Amino acid sequence: MTPSNEELIAEAKERPAPLLPLLHRFHERDGHLSEEALRAVSEGLRIPVADLFGTVTFYHHFAREPGGAGAPRVCTGPVCRLNGALGLLGSLDGATEMPCSGRCDEPIPVLRGGHTLVGASADTLEFRDTPLPPPAPDGITECVFAHIRDADRKTLSGYRRTGGYRALETAVTSMTPEALIAVVDASGLAGRGGAGFPTGRKWRAVREAEGGPKTVVCNADEGEPGCFKDRALMDHDPHAVLEGMALACFATGAPRAFLYLRYEYPETERLLDAAIREAEEAGILGDDVFGTGHEIRIHLVRGAGAYICGEETSLLNSLEGKHPFPRNRPPYPVTHGYEGTPTAVNNVETLASVPPIVVHGADWYRGLGLGDHAGTKVISLSGDIVRPGNYEVPIGLPLSTLLYEWAGGPPEGRSIRAVTMAGLSGGFLAGDDLAVTLDEPSIRSKGSFLGAGGIMVFDDTRDMIAVAHMAMEFFAHESCGKCFPCRIGTQRLTERLAGSAGPPELDRWLDEVADLNRTMKETSACGLGQAAPLITESLLRYFPEEVRQHVQGD
């Protein structure tokens, strides 16, 4: 029987962070969010209707017209666009564009209701499971991918068969939270979502902060174009992510955790929901973790499509039902996070790394890196490369080794012209600078950064001005609009890369773009506005002749 408005609202009020789950229930029930539904939500959750309308329309995927929830949405991210996404978009009735949807390794994805189809044309669209990572080369020891290819790994029984939840059981029965934090700290594990902040230090800050209840948040809003590592971990090893979250809860003293999942992963939502229920029924999560009296409850919340929600304070505002603008900092989430409580926000890969560290020890993890570097990093590799996919590499591995030895290099007869780093946020690397190693010091010395580890490859057939324009167009579309340097700057740079604005004299054009870059980097409120100029800066650095031809029209 179809639930009534009143029943949906009453159900939502029984859980924390009710707004997004309630909106999704209305969206699924009615096929769109009607004015009547929004007024019911406004009254039921005591949110001013104007504020609610502004929040709902900020997200990409909440349809406001009947039937809109089931209409096809076609990924037009950089890799998909270079593989014919615009043609597929035009061939599907009622289709609209969506930004990169995290399937760069198998273009072109089409989201239709609660299902993702993949194909190059309308008549070849089909469902495909998330690809498993390619096997590691001989001599390489993996951390998060060590057992991901095992049969039934996504089930509780399959996970426990290879030692799953042993780390959590050991921690809650025979370790103190301080001892657990010390192990993570000694391992050198740092945030794998892009910021690179030491994980142990963050957990200690939350544990020592005043106030509560304390909170753990898993940031699974993997919206950076070219990044799809978290999807592989959640789809093939969901219990590893849950175990990492539970360990974070024990370490910080948090009885509750949220897994904030990006909208574009509907199949992942169902897998995670099943995994949470399995763990609760087995007494691993819930009111009495492994019979110790510890309470750890994990709540799954699905986003609604907004790149900015990958920024931790925007994510927290989204969880709280507020407009998902970035917050001013300080204060930081470790003292004033979800609902003002001390909160640890960690990435999927970061959390999945913790159980193996607890089992094998800090020294083991540190030894996985090359030279003085600690640990491993999952790299999402896509674009003009023979074997795209997710690769877990030792920190410090030469980029050329990954591109040519592990992934097979560019297509036959082609050469690599450039790669993007950190998805799009790190801009381009090209020429002699492709000789970097995969670690922050090496890549930052070239004016870029490793970040979340997305690398898109572009061969010598690609127009780099067009690629840069696509990238800046994405940033302009995803700018939250809160601060004018980013809101206006990304739009002005998009226009200049499109050739639709700017002075025709090269020197004046370069001065204007440099001024936009500098202003955005120095005054934007969050990482989006600070990172977008790396696209134009690196374009000017590596492809000055193409820029000259673009500006002067010859």
Buried (B, 14 or more C-beta within 10 A) or exposed (E): EEEEBEEBBEBBEEEBBBBBBBBBBBBEBBBBBBEEBBBBBBEBBEBEEEEBBEBBEBBBBBBEEEEBBBBBBBBBBBBBBBBEBEBBBEEBEEBBBBBBBBBBBBBBBBBBEEEBBBBBEBEEBEEEEBBBBBEBEEEBBBBBBBBBBBEEBBBBEBBBBEBBBBBBBBBBEEBEBEEBBBBBBBBBBBBBBBBBBBBBEBBBBBBEBEEEBBBBBBBBBBBBBBBBBBBBBBBBBBBBBBBBBBBBBBBBBBBBBBBBBBBBBBBBBEBBBBBBEBBBEBEBBBEEBBEEEBBBBBBBBBBBBBBBBBBBBBBBBBBBBBBBBBBEEEEBBBBBBBEEBBBBBBBBBBBBBBBBBBEBBBEBBBBBBBEEBBBBBBBBBBBBBBEBBBBBBBBBBBBBBBBBEBBBBBEEEBEBBBBBBBBBBBBBBBEEBBEBBBBBEBBBEBBBBBBBBBBBBBBEEBBBBBBBBBBBBBBBBBBBEBBBBBBBBBBBBBBBBBEEBBEEEBEEBBEBBBEBBEBBBEBBBBBBBBBBBBBBBBBBBBBEEBBEEBBEEE
